[in-house]
Amino acid sequence: MAEARVVHRLDRSLGSGRLAGLLTGIAGERPGYRALAQGVRTLLLDGRVPLHTRLPAERELASALAVSRATVTAAYDVLREGGYARSRRGAGTWTELPAGRRPSSVAVFPAGDDVLDLAIAAPGAPEAELTEALGAAAAMLAEHAPTPGYHPYGIPALRAAVAERFTRRGLPTLPDQILITTGAQHALSLALALLGRPGDRVLVENPSYPNALDAIRRAGLRAVPVPVTEDGWDSGLIESSLRQAAPRLAYLVPDFQNPTGALMPREQRVRILDTARATGTWLLIDETIADIALDVPPPAPFASLAPHGAGEQVVTVGSLSKSHWGGLRIGWVRAGSKLITELAMARVPVDMSTPVIEQLVALRLLRGVDDVLRARLPRLRAQRDALAASLARHVPEWRWQVPPGGLSLWVDLGRPIASSLARAALAHGVRIEGGSRFGADPGTHEHRLRVPYTLPPAQAEQAAIRLAATLTEDLRTPDTAPDRRPWVA
């Protein structure tokens, strides 16, 4: 069984020049062997160097860093001793993680009445608008009740409303290019099942949305991770990964990426579109958070930048979960009409169609989406700023960048304690996810914590107090020396 895993693992290698560039500013210009080992370890835990990647030969890295070969040899020894690398004669040195450092999720633990729930980055419903939409849906239900009620594509009026919204955002869309699904996760799973086959490669961001990563794994697809930081994406690395790995699909969250909050610039989107067109890679674009634009104008649809005829290669998924309410399970796929037909045929054996009553509620909400966002975005902006201020007061050693949109802060704890912190925080009345839950490679991002700003300011303050108490009472002894990087709040 172990041999089979090796056979199906991608042959990843890291050039000496690239590793030297990544180490700049972390290990110093002429690092000693311990600083060099710490720098590589930091890159590994942060997902900027993937797991199971072959490190440069000692002589090559020494030359690129302008240090002695003995320095690199000693650094590799430190990595191996700590469980962060393994070597085999004739096969080189490969990145690894210590035994036991694997993802840990608090999602299996129920949240009691006295628990502040920060495990899910989703706001509550706009109550007045939801109540009004339920009333309007009940009135519209009479015209649908005499029919069987099965709509594999979605009810025509809702398909038209979603298409019209894409058109208003800058991407001309017809109703027959829209499939209504039971949430964005359903949309993603349908697309993965139709476009991919077990063993196919999928380019993914690292970190990324954990439920999407789980869906990719369950589909038997092989992830090709590319790092994302608060500073964004590395266009050159994405392009080289597309060309060298030739993935069947690429799953991207370009709009206020979950969990980093990064927003992909227009020029990067164009370059990725051009490269994917050349490699024949399907682009699966998740726009679930695109509406949560707090400090910048709402981004245009990714597919709107595709050259004429290339847009058919872009599949866009979205939902009302973040703009309105996750309890309303309404999502959609926007793609070419032929692919939409194939997706509808593929869904019938699984769920037949999305409930009509929920589609009617969504129809009413979509017609007033701009009014909801006008009220919601200032509130989220204030909650974001209040959370940042509370964390700065109570855990001043933590670091983050304030994102231009989205629903959470991607916090650097300074040391790899996220899973331990998340488990211990439950006893202090906070439910939160550690960074490893978001890693494309299991066990990475252990020094990170995703902290949503979906709670009111008073509750966010209380959550910060409880997290600080967890650090003081349960995690007094550091696991390791801090992984400090020159990022600012």
Helices and strands as residue ranges (DSSP letters): H 2-8, E 12-13, H 16-23, H 33-45, E 53-54, H 58-65, H 69-81, E 85-88, E 92-95, E 116-118, H 127-144, H 156-168, G 175-177, E 178-181, H 184-195, E 201-206, H 210-218, E 222-229, E 232-233, H 235-245, E 249-252, H 266-279, E 282-286, G 302-305, G 311-313, E 314-319, E 331-334, H 337-351, H 356-367, H 369-394, E 408-412, H 418-427, E 430-434, G 435-438, E 448-452, H 457-474
